[in-house]
Amino acid sequence: MHVTLRQLRAFVEVLETASFSEAAKSMHLSQAALSGLIRELENRVGMRLLDRNTRSVSPSAVGEVFEPMARRVLSDLDEALESLGNLKELRRGLVRVAAPEPLSCTLMPKLMAMYNSSHPGVEVRFDDVPIDLVLAGLQDGASDIGFGPAKVVVDDSVDVHPLWADPLRVALRADDPLSKGAFVTWKDLRERPLINYMPNFALNVLSNVPPRHHPLQLVPVHRVNTALSLLKVRQGAVICPSMAEPLVHGFGLKFLPLAQPEVSWKIAMFVRRRASLSPAVESFVNFTLNLASTWEALSREAGRDAGTAI
């Protein structure tokens, strides 16, 4: 049995107006065309749905039973089309984002707040997870967009959008003699334990530094807050991208430029590859790419907003 939506709409419109001629006008059809739709519908179901005479039209006994079902089908369709329209116009939608520290506690809240101010109907769900879980979430579909170091290895299920490069700086205790200078060199750090929270630090960072300047001792931890907490109670150093400045100052530590050579932490946006992105995800991607040219200013603003609240 093949019943069309036009046939159902014609049936309901006749009941609404109690007139074939008025129903035809409402649907912008000739009366003959509307009568043909009703006839086709009755032929499909094999029963008369309308009782009509020269003066009136009303539902048959079967038509009375069929009417609420027909209305429900049309209502569900209208609701589905309205939902699609809301998604297209970004009055509704969902974007699932993931990022590791220090992005998660510095720039990401600012980025999400700026996006939501212009797209209040879109829900942005955020996961603060290590970079390996950011990538795993993209691959298994748990996340739509991820952020992290540009040098991480991804497969062909993920598109990589480089955003910007953030200079690395060094956090030191206030009683460390190195904290008195205007900058610190990598060679200066050789005698200090380096409390490191960055995965693949040797590959992504130390590969850019002459081997003779490498720190001699690495103390591994998993989170930037842990690294900075340890530095408060023991001698050493923590290397962070400059965006971590509010975190470093929040722990009462000094934060100085690293030089000879200057090394940057390159940040990228990772997007789960699909035949087509949802309107909400696509808008978040485009919003971020458009913002990337002013990302450094955003980083400084995020630092001022965060202050020293730790």
N, C-alpha and C positions, 0 to 999 in steps of 0.2 A: 504494500500500500504506500503510495507516494502522495503526501499531502504537502502543499506549499504554504509558505507564510502568507502569501497574497490571498490564498483561499481562506485561511483562518481570519485574516484581517477583514475580508469582505463579510464573512459570517458575523463577526462581532460588530462591525459597523452597522449592518442591517438591524441587529438587535438594539444597538444604541439609538438609532434614529427611527426605528419601527417603520422604515420606508426604503424601498429599493432606490427610488429616485434621489432621496436625500443622501443615502449611503454612497451612491455613485458620484454625486457632487463632492462629497467629502474626500473621496479617494481620487478625484480628478479622472474619473472613468465615464464612459458612456454607460447608460443603463443596461444596454445589451451586453457590454463587456462584464459588468458586475454580475448580471444574471448568469453569464457563462461561468464565472468563478464559483458561484454557489452551486450550479449544476455539476461542475467537475468535482467539487468537494463531496457532494452527496453521492455521486457515482463512486468516488474512492472509498467512502465508508460503507456504501451499500444500503443506506437508510436515508429517509427524509429527515432533514434537520429543521426545516421551516415550514410552517403552515401559512399559506398566503391565499388571499382572495383579492378581489378588485379594490377593497377598501382598507385592508390591514394585513400586517404580517406579524407572526409570533412564532416562538420556538415550538417545535413538536415535542412530544414526550421525550424522545431521544435527544433532541436539541437542548432541552433543559438540563439534561445530565452532561451533555458535551460542552455546553457553554463555559462553565468554570474551568474545565480543563484547557479549553482553547485560550481563555484569558490568561491562565497561568503560564502557558507556553509563550505567549506574546509578552507578558510582563517580564519573564525571565530573560527573554532576548533583549528587551529594552534596557533592563538593568545591566546586562553584560555589555551592551554597547556603550552605556553611560560610563561603566567602569573603565572601558578601553579609552574613552574620551578623556577621563580624568587622568589616566596614566600618560596619555599623549601630551596633555596640557600641563603635566607635572603638578596636578592638584593632589595626586596620590602617587605612591611609589616607595620602593625600598632599595637602599644601597648598603651592602655589607662590606665594611672596610676593616683592614687589619694592618697593624704596624708594630715594630719593636721599639724599645727604648733606644735613644732618648727622644725619638720622634713622637712616641705616644704621649709623652708628658710635657711636650713643649709646643711643637707646631700643629699637631693634629687637632687638638681642641679648638685652636684658632681657625684652622681651615674649615672644620665642620660647622663652627658657629657662623662663619662668613657665608658658607654655602646655604645653610638653613635660613639665613636672613633673607635671601633672595628666592629660596624654594621651600617655604614653610610647610608645604604639604608632603614633602618627601622625608621619610624616616631614614636616618643614617645610623646603622648599628655598627658599633666599633669593638674590635677585639684587640686587647693589648697583649701580644704574644711574641715569643722569640721569632727571629727571621725564618727559621726552618719551618715553624708552624704557619707563618704567613704564607709561604710558598705551598705548603701542603694543603692549606685551606683553599687556595686558588685552584690547585689541581683536582681536588675532590669536590669542588663546587660549593664549599661552605662559605667562601668569600667571593666577592665580585672584584674588589680592588685591594691591592696591597702596596705598602711603601717600605723601602729599605735601601741597603747599599746597592749601587748600580752594578757592582761586579759579581753578585751572586749568580750562580749557574741556574738557569731555568730551562725547561723543555719547551717544545713547540706548542704547548697548550696555553702558554702565557706570553702576552705581548709586553715588551719593556719600553717605557717612555722615560728617558733621562730627563731630569728636572734641573738640577743645579749642583754646584760643588761647594761644600761648606768647609772652610779651613779648619784643620785640627789645632786644638790648643791643649795646654797642659794645666791640670789642677794640682796645686801644691799647698802644703800647710803654711800658715802665716809665719811660722818660725823656721821655715826652710830658707837658707841663704839665697837660693835661686829665686825666691819670690820677690826679692828686692829689686831685681832688674826689670828692664822694659820688655825683654823676651827671653826665651830659653832655647838653646840648641839641642838637637838630638844627642850630640856628643856629651852635653852637660848631664844627660839623664843616665849615662852608663853606670854610675855608681848607686843608683836608686832602684829599689824594687818597683816594678811597674805593675800596678794592680789593674788587670785588664778584664773588661766585660765583653769586648767585641769578639764575636765569632770570626774565624778566619783572619785574625789580626795580622798574622805574619804574611799571609798572601795579599791582603788588600791594603795594608799600611806599610809594614816593614820592607816589603819588596820595593818601595820607592825611596828607601833610606840606605845610604852606603853601609855595607856590613860592619865596617869598623865603628859605626856610630850606634849599632843596635844596643838596646838595653840588655844587660846580662841576666836579669832575673825577672821572670813573668809570674805573677800571682793571679791565677785564674778565678774569676767569680762569674755569676750569671746575670747580674743586673747592675745598671749604672748607680742606683741608689746604694747598693751594697758596697760597690767600689768606693764611693765617696764617703760612706760611713766608716769603712776601714781606714781610709786615709786620715780621718779626723783623729784616730787613736794610735796611728803608727806612722813612721816615716815611709815615704815613697812618693809615687806620682800616679795620676790617672789621666789618660789621654782621652779627650772627648771632642766631638765637633763643636764649633762655636755656639750652635743653638742651645747647648746645655748650660750656657752661662747662668741662667736663673737657678738651676739646680746646684751648681757649684757654689755660687754665692750663698745659697740657702744653707749650705753646710758650713759656712764661715771660712771657706777656702779661697785662695788666690787663683786667678785664671789668667794665664799669660799666653801670648802667641808662641808657636813653635816655629823655629827657623832652621835653615841650613841642613836639609831643604825644607821648604814649606810644602806640606802634604795636605790634600783636601779629601774629605769624605764625600764621594759622589752619590747623590740620592736619586732614586728612580721610583716611578710609579709602575706597578705591575697590574695588568688587567687580564682577567680570565678570557681567553679567546673563544668567541662564539660566532655563529653565522650572523647574528645581529644582537646588539646590546639592548637592554630595556631602555626606554626613554630616560628613566631616572639615573641609571648607571652611566649612560652616554652623557647626560648633562653634567654629572659629577666629574667625569673624565675631562670634558671640555673646560669646565670651570677651573680645574686644577692646572691644566696646560696653559690656559690664558693667564693664570695667576703666577706661573713659574717665573716669568720675567721680573716680577717684583717680590719673589720669594724671600730674598735676603732682607728686604725691608720688613716683611711679615715676621721673619725670625726675630728681628730686633724688637718689634712691637710685642711679640709673644713674650720675650724676655722681660720687658717692662711691666706687662700685665701680671706675670707670675711673681715678680718681686722676689722676696726671700721666704715665701711661705712654703715650708717643707714639712 
